[in-house]
Amino acid sequence: MYVQRDDTGRIVSVSLEENQDCREAVDSQAPELAQFCQLVVGENDTLAKSDLPMVRVLEDLIELLVSRGVIRFTDFPEEAQHKLLERLCLRERSHRLCLFGDEAEDIA
């Protein structure tokens, strides 16, 4: 593994091969390399965790724009239409299951 460091000596980039930026060889088991990898994974994990709520926002926005006639559903590429319909069906099915579950609690 080859690394690039900042002015403080912290690893800021890693490469499997030596290149223009990553010139310093580091053992793949080095603790500082593991720490850098955990930091990168943590940042990606945070970004990934925000993706699902953002998808819901975009779905709601698309639904709003279509319902107000700003755009037509058919304006989207066919592949996007299929994905949007699939998500809509999944959300409706999930909503019905929640409602059914709520009614079952009221009956008991």
Contacts in CASP RR format, 6 or more apart in sequence:
PFRMAT RR
TARGET T0000
AUTHOR 0000-0000-0000
METHOD contacts of the structure
MODEL  1
MYVQRDDTGRIVSVSLEENQDCREAVDSQAPELAQFCQLVVGENDTLAKS
DLPMVRVLEDLIELLVSRGVIRFTDFPEEAQHKLLERLCLRERSHRLCLF
GDEAEDIA
1 14 0 8 1.000
1 15 0 8 1.000
1 16 0 8 1.000
1 25 0 8 1.000
1 26 0 8 1.000
1 27 0 8 1.000
1 28 0 8 1.000
1 33 0 8 1.000
2 14 0 8 1.000
2 15 0 8 1.000
2 16 0 8 1.000
2 17 0 8 1.000
2 18 0 8 1.000
2 19 0 8 1.000
2 22 0 8 1.000
2 23 0 8 1.000
2 24 0 8 1.000
2 25 0 8 1.000
2 26 0 8 1.000
3 11 0 8 1.000
3 13 0 8 1.000
3 14 0 8 1.000
3 15 0 8 1.000
3 22 0 8 1.000
3 24 0 8 1.000
3 26 0 8 1.000
3 33 0 8 1.000
3 36 0 8 1.000
4 11 0 8 1.000
4 12 0 8 1.000
4 13 0 8 1.000
4 14 0 8 1.000
4 15 0 8 1.000
4 21 0 8 1.000
4 22 0 8 1.000
4 23 0 8 1.000
4 24 0 8 1.000
5 11 0 8 1.000
5 12 0 8 1.000
5 24 0 8 1.000
6 12 0 8 1.000
10 36 0 8 1.000
11 26 0 8 1.000
11 32 0 8 1.000
11 33 0 8 1.000
11 35 0 8 1.000
11 36 0 8 1.000
13 21 0 8 1.000
13 22 0 8 1.000
14 22 0 8 1.000
14 33 0 8 1.000
14 36 0 8 1.000
14 37 0 8 1.000
15 21 0 8 1.000
15 22 0 8 1.000
18 25 0 8 1.000
26 32 0 8 1.000
26 33 0 8 1.000
27 33 0 8 1.000
55 87 0 8 1.000
59 84 0 8 1.000
59 87 0 8 1.000
59 88 0 8 1.000
59 91 0 8 1.000
62 71 0 8 1.000
62 84 0 8 1.000
65 71 0 8 1.000
66 72 0 8 1.000
66 73 0 8 1.000
73 81 0 8 1.000
73 84 0 8 1.000
74 81 0 8 1.000
76 84 0 8 1.000
END
